[in-house]
């Protein structure tokens, strides 16, 4: 009996040692599943619904007559759902080109503390958008597939300390219909996002996409967005200034016509409210 008890205590000690030695995940790279427009590596937890409202006003440079852009607005309403802690799906509807969109996001790697453990968090995002505007020329043959565009992203983030996170976002947009054959159906870009905590519950965020040359019309430019996140637990409020009019990937990366150097900027805000739908 004494020998059995000794073996039992030894096994319990080994199990406790193994638990203490397990890699510790690094979480909360960002306060939200979006930087400003683009995804972060974060997703809603399993059985959690994230209700999102993205609001983008008109150009600030329009002046007092347009109340510095507040008289106009673009908006997206969306729902993101955590199927598991790693897998999320989402749908949305934007007033920009009356677009419906959906996505699937899966986290492959989770950053862990300690030398030799995973140094980054890695997520993949694949989505589709549908332009539901009336055809500009209804008399010609118009295909439903011409309304569709696709986006694929690799998201790689590293939280260097409690205050600073950087994320890289190589992105491909495929457009079934383009304005001219001199441009590309596939548009490749490299995005970068920075997050710096200012005070507890408040962070400064930056999001930028460099669109590689000779893929889209020269009328369009690189989107740059700067904002702050305010987290109150289940709510996240995001205030930002950006030159992007749209709020989803295709619109942001391939259809940003306004320029920072000309003062063609929009003020906007995003609101995120999470609801836990599963049992505790």
N, C-alpha and C positions, 0 to 999 in steps of 0.2 A: 504493500500500500504506500509506504514511504517513497519507494522508487517511482511509482506511477505519479504521485504528487509532484515529485521533483521534475519528472519529464514534462508534466503539464505546465509547471511554472516556467520551465525553460522555453517551451513553445510560445507561451504568452509573452515572455520577454523578447523573443525574436520577432514576434508579430508587432509588438509595440515599437521596437527599433526600426522595423521596416516602414511603419507608418510615419515615424518621425523623419525618416530619411527620404520619403517620397518627394518628388519635385513640387514646389509650390507655384501655382499659376500666377501670372501677373495680369491683373484685370483693370478695368476702367481706363483704357487708353484714351477714350473720349467720353463725354457725358451723354452722347446721343449716337444713334446709328447713322447719322449724317454729319458731315463736317459743316457744310452750308448746303450745297446741292448734291455732292457726291456721297456715296456710302463710306462709312468707316468699317473697320474690321469687327465692330461690335454688332450684336443682334439682340432682339428681345429674348429673354429667357423662355424656356419651354412653357407652353400654355399661357403665354403673355401676349396680349393684343396691344399694339402701339398705334394709336390714332393720331395722325399727323395732319397739320394744316400749314402749308407753305404759302406765304403772301408776299408778293413783289409789287411795289408801287411803280408809278411812271418815273420819268427822268427828273432828277432833282433840278437840273438846269432849265427846266421849263418855266421856272420862276413862280412869282406869287400868284399870277392869274390861274395857274394849274395847281396852286397850293403846294409848289415844289414837288410835284409828282403824286401827291396824295389823292388827286381827283381821278386817277386811273389806277388799275391794278390787274395783275395776273395772279392766279391762285391755283394751287394743287391740293386736293384732299386725298389722303391715302390711308391704307390700313396695312400694317406689317404684323405678321404673326410668327411667333416662335414655335415651330413644330417640335423641335428638340432644342437643347442648349446650343447645338451647332448648326442646325438647319432652320432657315427662316424663309418665308414667302411673303409677297406683298402685291397689292394692286393700288392703282390711283387714277385720278381723272384731273386733267389740267385744262384751264381755259385757253392756254397757248395752243393754237391749232386744234382745239377741242380734242385733246389727245388722251387716250386711255393707255395705261402702261401696267406692266406686271414684271415681277422678278423672282428669282430664286437665289438665295445666298447660302453658302456652306463654308464653315470654318474648318480648315484642314489642320492647322497648327495653332497652339496656344503658347504664348511666351511664358517661360518659366524662370524662376530665380535660380542662381547658382551657375558656376562655370561648367560648361559641357552640356547644359540643358538647352531647350529651344530658345534661341535668342530673339525670335520675332513671332508675331501672330500673323497668320496667313489665311485669307478668306478669298473665295471666288464668287463672283456675281455674274449672272446671266439674265438678261431681260429683253423685253420686246415692247414696242410702242406702236400705237395705231392712230393715225391722223384721221379724224372723222369729219373734217370740213367738207362742204359740198364741192363737187368737182368744178374747177375753174372753167373747163370746157366740157360740158356734159354731152355734147354732140359727137365727140370722138369716142373710140373704144377705150374705156377706163377699166383697169383691172383692180380687183380688191387687193391683190398682193402689193400694188403700188403704194398702198397706204401704210405698209409695214416697215419698220426699222428694228434693228437688233443692237444690243450692246453687251459686251463682255469685258469684265475687269478682273485684274489680279490686284488684290489689296494686301500690302505688306506693311505692318506697323511695328514700331518698337517704342516702348515706354522706357526712357532712360532713367527717369526718377519720378517722384510723385508729381512734379510740375511739368515736365517736358515730354512730348510725344511727337514723333515724325512718322508720316505714312507716305508710301509711294504707290501710285495708281496707274500702271500701264493699262490703256483702254483702247478697245477697238469698237467703232460704230459702223454698222453696215446699213446702208440706205438702199432699199429696192428701187426707188425712183430718185433720179438726180436731175438738176436743171439743164446740165450740158454734159456731153461726153468728154469734154476736156477736164472734168473733175472726176473724182474717184467715188465708187460705191462704198469702198472700205476706207475709213478714216482712222488713222492711228495717232494716238496722243500719249503724252506722259504727264501724269498729274502728281502733284506733291501737296501734302497737307501738314500743317504745323499746329500744335496745340500747346499753349503755355498757361499754366494756372496763375491767376493774378492774386486772388484771395480764395479762401475756402468757398466752394460752390460756384465760382466764377472763373471762366477760362477765356483766353483770347485765341481765336482760330483764324488760320489763313488757308485758302484753297486756291490752287493755280493749275491750269492745264496748258501745256505747250502742245499745239497742234503742228505736226510735222508739215513741211512746206509742200506746195503743189498738190494738195488734196481737195481743198474747198475754195470757194470764190474768195478773191482778195478783199471783198467787201466785209468779210468776217475776220474776227481777231481772236486772241487768246483770252479766255475768261479768268478773271481774278476777283476773288471775294474775300472780304475781311469782316469778322464779326466777333461777338462775344456769346458765350453760353452761360445761362443761369440755371442751375439745377436745384430743384426743391424736392427731390425724391422721385415721386411718380411723375412729376412734370419737369420738362426741360423747355426753357424759353431761349430762342436764338435770335439775336438782333444783328443785322449785317448791312454792309454796303457792297455793291457788286456792279459790274458792267454787263452781266448776263440778264436777259429778259426772262427766259424760260427757267424752269425749275427741275427738269429731268434731263438725262444724259445727252440725248440727241440734240435737244434745243440748246443746252449749255455749251457743248463742245463744238457743234457744227453750225450754230446759228446765232452766235454772239456778234452783233454788229457794232455795239457801242464801245467807246474807248475811254480809258482812264485819262489819257493825256488831253482829251477834249472835254473832260468834265461830264461825260455822258453816263451818269451813274444812277443807280436805283437804290433806294432804301427798302429793306424788307424785314420780315420776321417769320420764324417757324415756331410752331407750338407742337410739342409732343406730350401726349398723355397716355400712360400705360395702364392696362387693366389686366389683373391676374385672373384667368378664367379657370384654373385648375384648383384642386384641393391643396391645403397647406399641410 
